[in-house]
Amino acid sequence: MFPDTYTVDGHYHIAIGGVPIRQLAEEYGTPLYVLDYDTLIHRIQSFQESLREMNPPGQAFYAGKAFLSTAMAGLLKDQGMGLDVVSGGELYTALEAGMDPARVVFHGNVKTEDEIRMGLSRGVGYFVVDSLAELAAISRIAGELGEQAAILLRLTPGIEAHTHAFIQTGQFDSKFGFGMIDGIHEEALEQALRLPNLVLKGFHAHIGSQIFDEDPFVHNAQRLMEFMRVALERHRYWPDVLDIGGGFGVQYGPDDDPPQVPRILARVNETMRRLTPPGYPVPTVFIEPGRAIVAEAGVTIYQVRATKTVPGGRRYVAVDGGMGDNIRPALYQAAYVAQVDGKNPETPAGVYTIAGRYCESGDILVKDIALPEPEVGDYLAVYGTGAYNYAMASNYNRVPRPAVVLVDKARTVLWVKRESYEDLVRNDLPWRRPEEGRWR
Ligand SMILES: Cc1ncc(COP(=O)(O)O)c(C=O)c1O
C-alpha cells in the first residue's frame, strides 16, 4: 500500500523517498504522480532473485501497460529486466530508451501490419500471437522482410482467478487468445508449426490481474504443460518457453493480502519439472509482472479545492485531479487509501468521499473513507497509484496530464513533464469553412 520509504513526522507530514509531499507539491504542482525508486528497485530485484532460483532460471518481462515512460524503460534496461509491450508506441518508447529489442515480447490481441513490420524489422524477441489472422500476417510479413519470427501462442486455459471480471482474462469466454475448449488452440498449433517464417518457441497464458491465490498460477502452468504433452505426442514438438503472464496481486488497502511470489514460482517450477517427459528439457518460465512492480511505488498528490456536506448525504472533498489521472475507481470500482498531509490519521473527523474535478458524477476517487477533516488547500496523498494510473490517463475535459517525478534519498528527478495547454492543441488544426476550398 505504502511505498517502502513512506514516513510521517511528528506533525503528520508525509514524506516519500525522504522528500515531504508538501515540498513535491510546491515544486512540481498538483496533481502529481510520485514514484519511489527504492520500492521499484526492491520489487524488480526480488522478482529477479526468485527467477534465478528456478531450474532452469526464469525471465521477467515487465508489463509496460502498467506504467511506461522512457525513463522507466531505461531503469528496466539498467536492471536487466525485459519488457512486455502491446503497441508500436510502447515498443518505440523502449527503443528510445536504448532497450535491447531481443528482450521485448510483443503482445496484444490486435497488432496492425505496421506494428508487426516494426517489431520484425527492429528485432523484437518474441511475438505473442493471439489469433489465426495474426499468425498468417506475421508469417507473410516476415517472409516479405526475409525474417524468421519467434512466436509464442497465447492460450486461454479456462482458469477463473478471483478478481474483477474486467481484469480476468484466462477464463474461456475472453477476447484474448486461443480458447482451449473448442480445439482452436490445436488448429493454432498446427498452423504455427506449418506456416513459413515462424519459429514456435512456446506458449503463453495470462489468467488475470490482482490475483491473491497461489493455486491459479500453478493450475495455469499445469494446464499448459498438459497441452505440451499433446503437442509432443501429435507433432513431436516440445517448447523452449512457457510464459505464465503477470497478475501478481498487490496491496491497495489493509484487507488485501498479496501472494508470496517466490513460493508461486517454486511451485510452478516443481510442477513443470514433474510434468516434463524424461529426456526433454524443462521449458524456461517467462513472467510478465506489471502492477506488482510499480503499483505500490506510486503515490498521487492532490490538493483539496472544495468541500461540501449534502444534508442527509455524503461529505464530499473535491480535489484537483480525478478520473483523468486515475480511471480505475470509475472503471472497476478500484478502492484506494488516502491520507491528509499534516493531520493525524488516527483521529478521523468523519467519513468523506473524495471527488474528482471531471464532469462526470462517477468521478469519485475514494468512496467513504475515514479522515481527519480535509480543508481547502490541504494536500492529499492517494497510495498505490503507480500502476494503470498514468498509463490510462486521458485529457478528458482538456485537462493536461500530471507530471511524474521519481524520489530517492531526499532527491527528486522529473520522469515525465506536466502537459501544457500548448500540448493539448498540438495536433489540432484550425476551423476552415467549406467554401475556403481547402477541404479534400
Ligand atoms: C498478457 C499480460 N501480461 C501481463 C499483464 C500484467 O498484469 P499485472 O499488471 O496485473 O501484473 C497483463 C495485464 O493485463 C496482460 O494482459
The ligand as an SDF file (V2000), in Angstrom:
LIG
                    3D

 16 16  0  0  0  0  0  0  0  0999 V2000
   -0.6600  -10.5560  -21.2030 C   0  0  0  0  0  0  0  0  0  0  0  0
   -0.4880   -9.7610  -19.9700 C   0  0  0  0  0  0  0  0  0  0  0  0
    0.6730   -9.8580  -19.3000 N   0  0  0  0  0  0  0  0  0  0  0  0
    0.8850   -9.1390  -18.1720 C   0  0  0  0  0  0  0  0  0  0  0  0
   -0.0730   -8.2990  -17.6810 C   0  0  0  0  0  0  0  0  0  0  0  0
    0.2400   -7.5160  -16.4360 C   0  0  0  0  0  0  0  0  0  0  0  0
   -0.6280   -7.7940  -15.3970 O   0  0  0  0  0  0  0  0  0  0  0  0
   -0.3300   -7.1980  -13.9570 P   0  0  0  0  0  0  0  0  0  0  0  0
   -0.0450   -5.7690  -14.1210 O   0  0  0  0  0  0  0  0  0  0  0  0
   -1.5670   -7.4580  -13.1760 O   0  0  0  0  0  0  0  0  0  0  0  0
    0.8580   -7.9510  -13.4300 O   0  0  0  0  0  0  0  0  0  0  0  0
   -1.3010   -8.1710  -18.3430 C   0  0  0  0  0  0  0  0  0  0  0  0
   -2.3340   -7.2740  -17.8210 C   0  0  0  0  0  0  0  0  0  0  0  0
   -3.3530   -7.0290  -18.3610 O   0  0  0  0  0  0  0  0  0  0  0  0
   -1.5130   -8.9290  -19.5210 C   0  0  0  0  0  0  0  0  0  0  0  0
   -2.6530   -8.8470  -20.2000 O   0  0  0  0  0  0  0  0  0  0  0  0
  1  2  1  0
  2  3  1  0
  2 15  2  0
  3  4  2  0
  4  5  1  0
  5  6  1  0
  5 12  2  0
  6  7  1  0
  7  8  1  0
  8  9  2  0
  8 10  1  0
  8 11  1  0
 12 13  1  0
 12 15  1  0
 13 14  2  0
 15 16  1  0
M  END
$$$$
